[in-house]
Amino acid sequence: MTDVAYVLIQCDLGSEESIIQQIMEIPEAKEVRGTYGIYDVFCKVESDTDGTLDNVITNRIRKIPKIRSTITLHYIPSQGGK
């Protein structure tokens, strides 16, 4: 089963394109886009193995220079949806 998380990223002004390019190099990052509003970048991360999602978000995305903060959204399987 594929595990999916959505990461909302705030970054230093003017660093959006560089951050997007760095995230695009991460194989588990399936979608990366600049956004309007409070968050500067949206990223969809997918993984088929336990622990990989956590490792990618914690050790690869969050450690990119000029990222100020992140919010990670992870679905609740028992609450259904589509």
Protein Blocks (a to p, Z undefined) as FASTA:
>chain_A
ZZdddddddddehilmmmmmmmmmpmklmbdcddedjblbdcddddfbehklmmmmmmmm
mmpghiabdcdddddfkngpZZ
